[in-house]
Amino acid sequence: MKHSWFNSVFPIAAIFSFRMLGLFMLIPVFTVLAAQLEGATPALIGFALGIYGLSQGVLQIPFGMLSDRFGRKPILTLGLLLFACGSLLGIFSHSIYTMIIARTLQGAGAIGSVLIALLADLTPDQQRTKAMAVIGMTIGLSFGLAMVLSPAITNYYGLAGIFFLTTFLALSGLFLLHFVIPTPKQERFHIDSEANPSLFKTVIKNKHLQRLNTGIFFQHLILTATFYAVPILLQEQIRQGQLTEQWLFYLPLMFFSFVFMVPFILLAEKKQQMKTIFLLSVLVIGLAQLLLAFFHQQWFSLCALMFFYFLAFNVLEAALPSLVSKQAGATSKGTAMGIYSSSQFLGIFVGGFTAGLLYQYFGSIGIFIINAFLGLIWLLIAFFMKPNVYLSTLILNYPEIPFDKKSLVSNLKLLKGIKDVLIAQDEKVIYLRIDREKYVEGSADKILQQLP
């Protein structure tokens, strides 16, 4: 592995992890501990739980655009400082209203798209896909780690303990940014990893992408709403003597749901059964939520249903970004992923806000029933997904010698497995959309080598 990965990919992934860990750690404990804040009501607790998703969803794409104009590191510094300020305010928050402001500030550090752009600036074109995969793994690991760490931390230090840790993580991110990660020699726009406003209309009109955006919106709406209720249910189980600490519930749940998820993903990819596995996963989420509405008070039922819920959640969390990448064309992949990410965070906001209202008037049963209903709507939408599109992006170096672009495009499109060709002269790369099953490895490189 090249040394550049140790001063670019890994520290950037670490900053990603610090932010996501800081945001995720409140999910499994917030509703119980926030009830102790002055002025707290179920509705306001739900609003505070989800508000960071609103600031994240609204600001993520604009932050990416600002980084193209003012540079990656200045915008990343601003975002990490906002995250740190929100965390500091959270330490000293004693009312639900200051907690809402703290969570809003945390979410305002919406630097995910900027980190991706910095990664693209520092990573060789041929290594970019692998680097992005590292980021994806980092997010998944952060979520699992947060589920286990936060109950253990709050058991001893309360909510302030989490905010102390997130402040430290934000400052650690600033250290990595300015003392480990190099400043790119050239910061340029990357169509495969950044959002282009001129393509918003095209991407939004794509029905297949919108089905996936709706899917990630529902996925995180249901997740946030579920974790409004689950911490409260676990407190009741602790009082009944079924559980001593919440992390003892989350640790085996996260581990086994992840392990059992892997065969389903392999089946979906290897046997090209993605749509079938996807629909089954959505169905499991809907059924798990429906059954939780009636059996959440029984310890065994709660454990079993949450296991199946997380198994399906993990499958979908791995499948959705992959499907967006495959559905989007070479010119619109970055834009499609930007809108997808914003949809995810807006789902978090709506999930927290609606769960608070539902719990205030209908309790946990109301949350689970509405989640089940949304799962049914999602299943109907997903049923019309474009079936089994298995295209991926291959990036080639731009030829250093003069060449006929039209002729090169025509010759490349004649190769088996190549579906689309885009010559990005400004980026000095060529993007190919290929069917991996049919594409002959190295065939496009031979065409470039034969240029006069």
C-alpha distance (Angstrom), angle and dihedral (degrees) to the residues before:
residue distance angle dihedral
M1 . . .
K2 3.78 . .
H3 3.78 120.4 .
S4 3.82 89.5 -124.5
W5 3.78 89.0 72.3
F6 3.80 89.3 63.9
N7 3.80 94.0 55.7
S8 3.80 98.0 34.1
V9 3.82 120.6 19.3
F10 3.81 99.1 33.8
P11 3.83 98.2 44.2
I12 3.82 90.8 44.6
A13 3.81 88.5 50.5
A14 3.81 88.0 48.8
I15 3.83 91.7 54.9
F16 3.81 88.5 48.5
S17 3.79 88.4 51.2
F18 3.82 93.6 47.5
R19 3.79 92.1 54.2
M20 3.78 96.9 43.2
L21 3.80 92.2 44.4
G22 3.79 90.1 51.9
L23 3.79 92.1 50.0
F24 3.82 97.0 41.5
M25 3.80 96.4 47.5
L26 3.79 93.1 74.4
I27 3.82 93.9 54.6
P28 3.84 99.8 79.8
V29 3.82 97.0 42.7
F30 3.79 109.9 23.9
T31 3.80 102.4 93.8
V32 3.82 93.2 54.1
L33 3.80 97.6 44.8
A34 3.82 97.3 37.5
A35 3.81 89.0 60.4
Q36 3.82 86.5 74.2
L37 3.83 92.4 61.7
E38 3.81 120.2 102.4
G39 3.78 113.6 -94.5
A40 3.80 93.3 11.4
T41 3.80 117.9 158.7
P42 3.82 126.6 169.4
A43 3.82 90.5 -105.6
L44 3.82 94.2 49.8
I45 3.81 91.3 45.6
G46 3.80 89.1 54.3
F47 3.79 90.3 47.7
A48 3.82 90.9 51.1
L49 3.81 90.9 46.8
G50 3.79 94.0 54.4
I51 3.82 104.3 29.3
Y52 3.80 94.5 91.8
G53 3.81 87.2 62.5
L54 3.80 90.2 59.8
S55 3.81 94.9 52.7
Q56 3.82 90.2 42.7
G57 3.79 93.8 49.2
V58 3.79 95.0 46.2
L59 3.82 98.0 43.4
Q60 3.80 104.1 36.7
I61 3.82 98.8 85.3
P62 3.86 94.2 39.5
F63 3.82 89.8 52.2
G64 3.80 89.4 54.0
M65 3.80 91.1 50.9
L66 3.82 91.5 47.6
S67 3.80 89.8 53.1
D68 3.80 89.8 57.7
R69 3.79 88.7 57.0
F70 3.82 104.3 35.2
G71 3.80 101.8 25.4
R72 3.81 134.8 -95.0
K73 3.79 100.4 -95.6
P74 3.83 98.2 49.8
I75 3.83 91.3 52.1
L76 3.81 92.2 43.2
T77 3.81 89.2 50.8
L78 3.80 90.3 51.4
G79 3.80 91.6 48.8
L80 3.79 94.8 48.6
L81 3.82 90.9 47.2
L82 3.81 90.2 52.5
F83 3.79 89.2 49.6
A84 3.82 90.5 49.1
C85 3.83 92.4 47.7
G86 3.79 91.2 50.6
S87 3.80 90.1 49.3
L88 3.82 92.3 49.0
L89 3.78 90.9 50.2
G90 3.80 88.7 49.5
I91 3.82 90.8 57.0
F92 3.79 91.6 59.6
S93 3.81 98.6 34.9
H94 3.78 113.7 124.1
S95 3.81 98.3 163.3
I96 3.77 131.7 57.7
Y97 3.81 90.6 -122.1
T98 3.81 95.5 58.8
M99 3.82 87.3 44.5
I100 3.80 89.6 56.2
I101 3.82 89.6 52.2
A102 3.82 90.5 47.5
R103 3.81 92.1 51.5
T104 3.80 91.3 46.5
L105 3.81 90.6 53.5
Q106 3.79 91.3 47.8
G107 3.78 90.4 53.9
A108 3.80 92.1 44.6
G109 3.80 88.2 70.1
A110 3.80 86.3 82.2
I111 3.79 98.7 164.7
G112 3.79 101.2 140.3
S113 3.81 94.4 106.6
V114 3.82 91.2 44.7
L115 3.80 91.2 53.3
I116 3.80 89.6 51.7
A117 3.81 90.2 50.5
L118 3.81 91.4 49.0
L119 3.79 89.4 49.4
A120 3.81 90.0 52.4
D121 3.83 90.4 49.5
L122 3.80 92.9 52.6
T123 3.81 101.4 36.7
P124 3.82 124.8 80.3
D125 3.79 109.7 -110.8
Q126 3.80 93.4 -116.2
Q127 3.83 91.0 53.2
R128 3.80 96.9 46.7
T129 3.81 96.4 94.1
K130 3.81 91.5 52.5
A131 3.81 90.5 46.6
M132 3.80 91.1 52.1
A133 3.81 88.9 50.3
V134 3.82 88.8 56.8
I135 3.81 89.2 54.2
G136 3.81 90.5 50.2
M137 3.81 91.6 51.3
T138 3.81 89.8 47.8
I139 3.80 92.3 56.3
G140 3.80 91.9 49.2
L141 3.79 93.2 48.5
S142 3.81 90.9 46.9
F143 3.79 90.9 55.8
G144 3.79 93.4 49.7
L145 3.80 92.9 45.3
A146 3.81 91.7 48.5
M147 3.80 91.6 54.4
V148 3.81 90.2 57.5
L149 3.81 102.2 34.5
S150 3.79 101.6 47.3
P151 3.84 98.5 59.6
A152 3.82 89.2 48.4
I153 3.82 92.9 48.9
T154 3.80 95.9 45.3
N155 3.80 90.8 47.3
Y156 3.81 87.7 69.2
Y157 3.80 106.3 21.3
G158 3.81 106.8 22.7
L159 3.79 124.0 -141.5
A160 3.81 90.5 -38.6
G161 3.81 88.6 64.8
I162 3.79 91.7 60.9
F163 3.79 92.4 47.2
F164 3.82 90.9 49.1
L165 3.80 88.5 53.8
T166 3.81 94.2 46.6
T167 3.82 90.0 50.2
F168 3.80 89.2 53.4
L169 3.82 90.8 47.4
A170 3.82 91.6 50.9
L171 3.81 91.4 51.2
S172 3.81 90.0 46.3
G173 3.80 88.0 53.4
L174 3.80 90.1 53.9
F175 3.81 89.6 51.1
L176 3.81 92.1 52.1
L177 3.80 91.3 45.6
H178 3.79 96.0 53.6
F179 3.82 103.7 28.7
V180 3.81 105.9 30.9
I181 3.81 110.5 24.5
P182 3.82 112.8 70.7
T183 3.80 121.8 -129.8
P184 3.83 108.7 -108.2
K185 3.79 114.6 -109.1
Q186 3.78 87.6 -138.6
E187 3.80 128.6 20.3
R188 3.77 110.1 -159.4
F189 3.78 137.6 161.5
H190 3.83 114.5 -90.9
I191 3.79 114.1 -158.0
D192 3.80 93.3 -160.1
S193 3.81 94.9 55.0
E194 3.83 108.9 24.0
A195 3.79 133.5 65.5
N196 3.80 118.2 -110.9
P197 3.84 112.7 -157.3
S198 3.80 90.9 -151.3
L199 3.82 88.4 64.1
F200 3.82 97.4 49.6
K201 3.79 93.2 95.4
T202 3.80 92.8 48.9
V203 3.80 93.6 48.6
I204 3.80 94.2 44.8
K205 3.82 90.5 51.4
N206 3.81 90.4 55.1
K207 3.81 102.5 100.8
H208 3.79 93.7 -164.3
L209 3.81 92.2 55.5
Q210 3.80 91.3 45.2
R211 3.80 90.3 55.4
L212 3.79 88.4 55.9
N213 3.83 92.3 45.0
T214 3.79 88.9 51.5
G215 3.79 88.0 49.2
I216 3.80 95.3 55.3
F217 3.83 89.2 44.0
F218 3.82 90.8 55.7
Q219 3.81 91.8 40.3
H220 3.80 93.6 60.1
L221 3.80 95.3 34.2
I222 3.81 88.9 58.1
L223 3.82 91.8 42.2
T224 3.81 94.1 53.1
A225 3.80 93.0 43.3
T226 3.81 90.7 48.9
F227 3.78 91.2 52.2
Y228 3.75 90.8 50.5
A229 3.81 87.5 65.6
V230 3.82 104.4 30.5
P231 3.85 98.4 67.1
I232 3.80 89.0 52.6
L233 3.81 91.0 49.0
L234 3.80 91.5 49.2
Q235 3.80 90.9 52.2
E236 3.79 87.8 56.9
Q237 3.82 90.5 50.0
I238 3.81 89.6 51.3
R239 3.80 90.0 52.6
Q240 3.81 89.2 50.9
G241 3.81 91.5 51.7
Q242 3.82 96.4 -114.1
L243 3.81 92.3 116.2
T244 3.80 135.7 23.0
E245 3.82 101.3 -163.6
Q246 3.81 131.7 9.0
W247 3.81 95.6 -126.2
L248 3.82 88.6 64.5
F249 3.81 86.5 64.1
Y250 3.80 96.6 45.5
L251 3.83 99.3 44.2
P252 3.84 99.3 63.8
L253 3.80 90.3 34.4
M254 3.81 93.7 57.1
F255 3.81 94.6 39.8
F256 3.79 98.5 50.0
S257 3.80 95.6 39.0
F258 3.82 88.8 53.8
V259 3.82 93.4 47.3
F260 3.81 93.3 48.9
M261 3.81 91.1 45.0
V262 3.82 93.8 63.9
P263 3.85 97.7 70.5
F264 3.81 90.9 51.7
I265 3.81 92.3 52.3
L266 3.81 91.0 47.4
L267 3.81 90.4 49.3
A268 3.79 91.4 49.1
E269 3.81 93.7 50.2
K270 3.81 102.3 35.2
K271 3.81 97.4 41.7
Q272 3.82 94.3 33.3
Q273 3.80 92.2 -121.7
M274 3.79 96.1 133.0
K275 3.79 96.1 128.8
T276 3.80 93.1 49.8
I277 3.81 93.4 48.4
F278 3.81 90.1 43.8
L279 3.81 93.7 53.3
L280 3.82 92.5 45.1
S281 3.81 90.0 51.7
V282 3.82 92.6 51.6
L283 3.81 89.2 47.8
V284 3.82 90.9 51.6
I285 3.80 91.1 50.9
G286 3.79 91.8 51.3
L287 3.83 93.6 46.8
A288 3.81 92.7 45.3
Q289 3.80 90.5 53.3
L290 3.80 92.3 47.3
L291 3.81 92.7 50.3
L292 3.82 91.5 45.2
A293 3.81 88.0 59.9
F294 3.82 89.6 64.6
F295 3.80 105.3 26.3
H296 3.82 105.1 33.8
Q297 3.80 93.4 110.5
Q298 3.82 93.4 61.8
W299 3.81 113.0 85.5
F300 3.81 98.5 -143.0
S301 3.81 92.7 44.8
L302 3.81 91.8 49.0
C303 3.81 91.8 51.8
A304 3.80 95.1 45.3
L305 3.80 96.0 45.2
M306 3.81 93.3 46.3
F307 3.81 89.2 50.6
F308 3.80 92.1 54.4
Y309 3.79 90.6 43.5
F310 3.81 92.2 53.5
L311 3.79 92.7 43.5
A312 3.80 90.0 56.7
F313 3.81 91.6 40.4
N314 3.82 92.1 54.8
V315 3.81 92.2 48.3
L316 3.80 91.5 52.1
E317 3.80 94.0 42.1
A318 3.81 88.8 57.3
A319 3.81 95.4 40.9
L320 3.81 102.3 46.0
P321 3.83 101.0 64.4
S322 3.80 89.8 42.4
L323 3.80 90.8 53.6
V324 3.81 92.4 47.9
S325 3.79 89.9 52.0
K326 3.80 91.1 50.1
Q327 3.80 95.5 44.8
A328 3.82 95.8 49.0
G329 3.78 119.8 80.0
A330 3.79 123.2 -120.9
T331 3.81 92.3 -97.0
S332 3.80 95.9 48.4
K333 3.82 104.8 36.9
G334 3.82 95.0 101.9
T335 3.79 92.4 46.5
A336 3.80 92.1 46.5
M337 3.81 91.8 51.5
G338 3.82 90.9 48.0
I339 3.81 92.7 54.4
Y340 3.80 89.9 43.0
S341 3.82 91.3 54.0
S342 3.80 92.2 48.0
S343 3.82 89.6 50.8
Q344 3.80 89.2 53.4
F345 3.80 93.9 54.0
L346 3.78 93.7 43.6
G347 3.81 87.3 54.2
I348 3.81 88.5 56.5
F349 3.80 90.5 53.2
V350 3.80 95.4 48.0
G351 3.81 90.6 44.1
G352 3.79 94.0 54.2
F353 3.80 94.7 42.5
T354 3.82 96.4 47.4
A355 3.81 93.5 42.1
G356 3.80 90.4 55.9
L357 3.79 91.7 52.1
L358 3.79 93.2 44.6
Y359 3.81 93.0 48.8
Q360 3.80 92.0 48.5
Y361 3.81 91.8 57.5
F362 3.82 107.0 20.9
G363 3.81 107.1 19.1
S364 3.79 125.3 -139.6
I365 3.80 92.3 -36.7
G366 3.81 90.7 63.7
I367 3.81 91.6 51.6
F368 3.81 94.3 50.7
I369 3.81 94.6 45.0
I370 3.81 92.7 51.2
N371 3.82 89.3 46.2
A372 3.81 89.5 52.8
F373 3.81 90.6 49.8
L374 3.81 90.9 50.5
G375 3.81 88.6 48.6
L376 3.81 88.9 56.5
I377 3.81 91.6 50.4
W378 3.81 89.5 48.5
L379 3.81 90.8 50.7
L380 3.82 91.2 53.1
I381 3.81 91.2 49.1
A382 3.81 93.3 45.8
F383 3.80 91.6 49.9
F384 3.81 88.6 73.4
M385 3.80 94.5 50.5
K386 3.78 115.2 136.8
P387 3.80 100.2 -96.6
N388 3.76 123.1 -115.8
V389 3.80 107.1 -24.0
Y390 3.80 103.9 175.9
L391 3.77 105.1 -178.0
S392 3.78 126.5 136.0
T393 3.80 135.3 -175.5
L394 3.80 123.3 -105.9
I395 3.81 118.1 -169.0
L396 3.82 120.7 -152.7
N397 3.79 130.0 -172.1
Y398 3.80 115.7 -101.0
P399 3.85 110.9 -109.2
E400 3.80 112.6 -105.6
I401 3.82 93.0 -147.8
P402 3.84 124.6 73.1
F403 3.81 113.2 -91.3
D404 3.79 143.2 170.3
K405 3.81 105.9 -99.5
K406 3.81 96.4 -161.2
S407 3.78 92.1 49.6
L408 3.80 92.6 47.9
V409 3.81 92.2 49.5
S410 3.81 90.9 49.2
N411 3.82 92.7 49.4
L412 3.79 93.0 47.4
K413 3.81 92.7 49.5
L414 3.81 89.4 55.0
L415 3.81 90.0 63.6
K416 3.76 117.6 100.4
G417 3.80 113.6 -98.6
I418 3.83 98.1 14.2
K419 3.81 110.6 122.3
D420 3.80 102.7 170.0
V421 3.81 139.4 10.6
L422 3.79 128.5 -158.5
I423 3.80 123.1 -178.4
A424 3.83 108.1 -154.3
Q425 3.80 101.9 -166.3
D426 3.82 95.1 177.7
E427 3.80 91.5 54.4
K428 3.81 93.0 40.3
V429 3.80 92.2 -129.5
I430 3.81 139.3 106.0
Y431 3.80 118.8 -135.0
L432 3.80 118.9 -150.1
R433 3.80 125.0 -170.1
I434 3.78 104.8 -150.3
D435 3.77 141.6 178.1
R436 3.81 101.8 -129.5
E437 3.80 91.7 -155.9
K438 3.81 92.7 59.7
Y439 3.79 104.1 26.8
V440 3.81 115.8 103.3
E441 3.80 107.0 -135.6
G442 3.80 112.1 -115.5
S443 3.81 95.9 11.6
A444 3.82 93.7 115.4
D445 3.81 91.2 48.5
K446 3.81 89.6 55.8
I447 3.81 90.3 55.4
L448 3.83 90.2 53.4
Q449 3.79 91.7 47.7
Q450 3.81 90.0 54.4
L451 3.79 93.6 57.2
P452 3.83 111.5 123.0
